[in-house]
Amino acid sequence: MAEQVEENEDNIEEQSELFEHHHFVADPGQQPLRIDKFLMARIPNISRNKLQIVAKNGNILVNKVVVKQNYRVKPNDDISIVMPEPVKVFEMIPEDIPINIEYEDDELVIVNKDPGMVVHPGFGNYSGTLVHALSFHFDNLPSLPTDYFGRPGLVHRLDKNTSGIMVVAKTENTLTNLAKQFFDRTTYRRYYALVWGDFEEEEGTVEGNIGRSQQNRKVMDVFPDGDMGKHAVTHYKVLERFGYVTLIECRLETGRTHQIRVHMKHIGHPIFNDYEYGGDRIVKGTIFSKYKQFIGNCFAAIPRHALHAKSLGFTHPKTGEEMRFDSELPEDLVNVLEKWRRYKGN
């Protein structure tokens, strides 16, 4: 075994032009888990097949030693993915894009993000993001140490087509403090969602691990059993009933990718006009042509999924004050709700 380790270390030294693309340190309480599963849960938009190829090529290191894809991660393991080419750095060119600022002080900014705006640069989105706008309006926003993709000031995000309230850090201390609050789940977050179907109860809870779908890596799925995905809990409350659709408030106990969208689909209530999770078709209602025309008009009124980050609360990192912010509903969501109110009235 010692000879094998020495041989692996010699191979690493020979490949002196390797560049680290990802780096993780396993928690002290990490349970034994195959490294491909461990990495899939931490690297967005990567397939298991690609990880196996990376491992086969000797690009996964644990404690500076090459490992195969069936290696089981142990507590405090130091894990790296190295490649022969350097990490592609996104060139951040500030852009004069208007943003809705709800509040600002020396430590942080509260913005109300418009639907359709991508939050940060990534593959396929090299300009026009919220971060490009923030970089224009604010100088020297801080970044987390693990930020590879150019997300200065950000400690959380919203999907492109989700509108609503976000906090942006202006100092290093506020960035790390808020990041810990989100990690510790001590923040207050409320979303409004228009979903298909009616509910028997006035409120409820959805619980189920969320991870990348095994059939389509671009979307998430719920894994009720086993070690797939990450623990996720969404609490919901009915706000207004329209018969075939319902306006609900969702409170996040955790903050997983697409959490509300995938949890609502899981319980048979996909978000209205959510094309990735089955809400962009008639899920409930009649077969009459007038109803189909009405739904088409509603989809045209809100050409994205009907989800809005309504409220956000946290402890101010510098003053210790409990902060609570609320946002107005965007025009497209207001319009589609009015259409449903008139439909129900008729």
N, C-alpha and C positions, 0 to 999 in steps of 0.2 A: 504493500500500500504506500509506504514511504517513497519507494522508487517511482510509483505512478505519479505522486504529487510533485516530486522533483521534475519528472518529465513534463508535466503540465506547465509548471512554472518556467521551465526552459522554453517551451513553445510560446508563452506569453512574451518573454523577453525578446524572442526572435521577431515577433510581430510588433515592433516598436512603434509602428504608425497606426495603432488602434486608438479610436476616440470613444470616450464614454458617452452614450446616448441616454441611458437611464440609470438611476442609482436608487436603491431602496435598502433600508435596514429593517429586518424583521423585529417585531415587538418582543419584549422579554417573555410574554405569555403565548407566543405563537405556537399553535398546535401543528404537528407534522402535516404538511400539505405539499402535493406535487408542485414543482416550481412553475410548470406551465399554467396551472390553475391560479397560483399566487400572482403571477405576472399579468394574466388576463384580467384580473380584478383591479389592476392598478394602471394599466396602460390602455388608454382609450383607442377604439377602432383597430385593435389588433386581433387576428384570428389565431386559433390554436395551431392551425397548420403552419402559419408563418413563424410562430414561436418554436415549433418543432424543427423547422428549417434553420432558424437562428441557432438553436441548440446543437444541431447536427454539425454546423459549421464552426462550432467552438466559440461562439460569441457570447455565451452566458457564463459569467464568472461568479462563484460564491467564495468569499474570503480569498479572492485573487486566484482561484483555481477553477479551471474549466469543468463544467458539469453537464450531464445529459438532461433531457426533458423529464425523466422520471425521478430526478433528485428530489428529495423531500426537504422542504425548508424547515429549519430549526430556529429556536429563539436566538435573537441577536445576529443572525446571519447577515453578512454584508454582501449585497447582490448588485451586480453591474451587468448591463448589456453594452458591449463594445462593438464598434464597426470600423472598417478600414477608412471610411470617409468621415469628415467632421460633421458635427451637428449643423443643420441648416438654420441659420439665424434669420428671423424675420426682421427686415429693416423697418423700423418704426418711423414713418414720416407723418408728423402731426397734420391733421386735416380740419379745416374750419367747418365743422358740422355742428348745427345747433343741437343742444341738449336741454332737457327740462330739469332745472335745478330747483329742488324743493327746499333745501336747507344747506347752509355751509358755515363752517367755522374753521379755526386754524388746524384742526385735526382730521376732519372728514367732510364728505359731501354726500348729500342724499339726492339721487336722480330718479326721475320717473321715465323709464325706458319706453320708447315707442315700439309698437309691434313692427316686426320686419327688420329690426336692427340687430345685427350680430354683435355679441358682447366683446369678443376678443379675436385677434387674428388666428388663423389656422389654415389647414389645407383647403384651398378653394376660396378662402376669404382673406385676401391680403390687404384690403383697404376698405374704407367705409364703415369700420366697426366703432363701437362705443369707446374702445381704448384709443383709437386714432383721434376721436373727438376730445377725449379727456386730456390726451397729450398736448393738444393745441391750447386748451383752456387753462391747464395747470402745469407748472414746471416741476420736474424732478419727483414724480410720483414714485413711491417705493415699490419693490417687488419682493416676493417671498424667495428664499434661497433655492427652492425646488422649481422655480418658474423657468421653463425652457422656451415658452411660446410667446412671450411678450404680453404679460397681463398686469402691468403696473397698477397698483392701487386696488386690485380686485381680491376679495376674499370669498366671494360667491358669484354665481352667474345665473342668468335666465336664458332659456331657449330663445332662438331667433324670433319665433312668432309668439312668444309669451311677453306680454307687456307688464309694466309695473315698476315697483319701487326697489331700488338697490342702494347699498352703502358703498362708498369708495373711500379708501384711506389715503390721507395726505402725508403721513409720517410713518417712519419705521415702527415706532412704538404702537401706534394705532393699528397698523396692519397686522402685527403679530398678536396683539391683544384681541382684535376682532376675530382673527382666524381661530384662536383658541375658544372664543365664545361659540362660534359656529360648530367647532369640533366637539365641544362639551354639551351641545344642544341646549344652551341656555338662552338662545335668541327667541324672539316672538315673531312668528311668520304666519300670515293669513292670506289665502288666495281665494278669489272668486272664480268659479267655473260653471259654465252652462253645459250640462251633460244630458245625454239621451236617457229617456225613461223616467218613471216615477218611483219613489221610495215608499215602502210600507212604514218605515220608521222615520222619526224626525232627525235622528243623528246616529252615527255609527263609527266603526273603526275598521280599517283595512290593514292587515298585517301579512307580510310575505316577502321573502328575500327577493331582491331585484338584481339582475345581472344581464349581460348581453344575451340576446336571443341566439339559440343554437342554429336557427334556420336563416336569420337575417341579422348580421352583425351591426346594422345601422340602427336597430331598435332594441329596446329592453324587453325583458320578460320577467314573470313572477315564478319563483321556484319555491313552492311551499315546504318541500322537504330537502334534506341533504345539505351539503356544504357549498352549493352553487349560489353565487350572488352575495349581496350584503343585506343585513337586517334592515327592514324598512317598515315604518308605521305612519299611516295617514288617518287623521280624525276628520270627519266631515259632519256638517249640519245643514239641514234644508233651510233655505232662505225664502224661496218663492217657487210655487208649483205652477206649471203650465200644461199639465196633462201628459204630453208626449216628451217634454223636456223639463228639466228642473235646474234652477239656480241654487248652487250650494256654496258654502264656505268650507275651505279645507285648511286644517292646521297641521303643519309638518312637525312630527317628532324627530324624524331623521331627514336628511337632505340628499337623496340619491338622484342620479340622472333620470329625467322624465318621470319622477316618482308619482305625481298626481295622475299623469296621463296613463301610465301603465297600470296603476292600482285601480283606476276607474274602469279601464277596459277589463281588468281581471274580474270585477264584480258585475260585469254586464252593463255598465253605464259609461261608454266611451265619451270623451269630450266632444261637443258639437263641432263638426267640420275639422276634426283631427284626422288628416289623411293617413298618418303613419300608424294610427291605432284604431282604424275602422269607424271613425266618426264622420267621415265625409260621404255618407250614404244615408238613406232613410232607415233608421234602426227601429223606430216606433212610429205608429200612425196608420193612416188609411191608405187605400190603393187609388183613391180618387185623383183625377188629373189636376184638379184645383189645389189639392194638398201638395202634390209633387211640385207644382209651379210655385207654391208658397215657400217650400223648403229651398228650391232653387234660388228664390229671391233672398232668403235668409243667408244662404251660403255666399251670395254675391255681396251682401251687406257686411259680412265679416269673413273675408277670404283667408282665414287662418284659424287655428284652433282657439276656442273661446275660453282662454285662461288668462287671468290677470293677477299679478302679485299686489294685493291690496294694501297690506299693512306690514310694517317691520319694526321690531323693538329690540333694544340691546342696552347694555350698560356703557355709558360714555367712558372710553379708555382713560381719559385724563381727569375728568371731574368726578367720575363715579355716579353721575346722575343717570336715572333710568329714562331712556329716550324712547319715544313712541311716535311713529310717523304713519300717516294714512294718505292714500293717493286717490285721485278722482278716476272713475272708470273712463277708458278711452272711448272715443266717439263711435267706433264700429261696434263695440260691445253694447253701448247704450242703445244704438239703433236697432240691433237685433233683439234686444230685450223688449223694446217698445213694439216691435212687430209681433212678438209672441203674446204680449199683453192684449193687443188688439185682436189677435186670433182667438185667444181664450175668451175674450169678451163677446165676440161674435158667435 
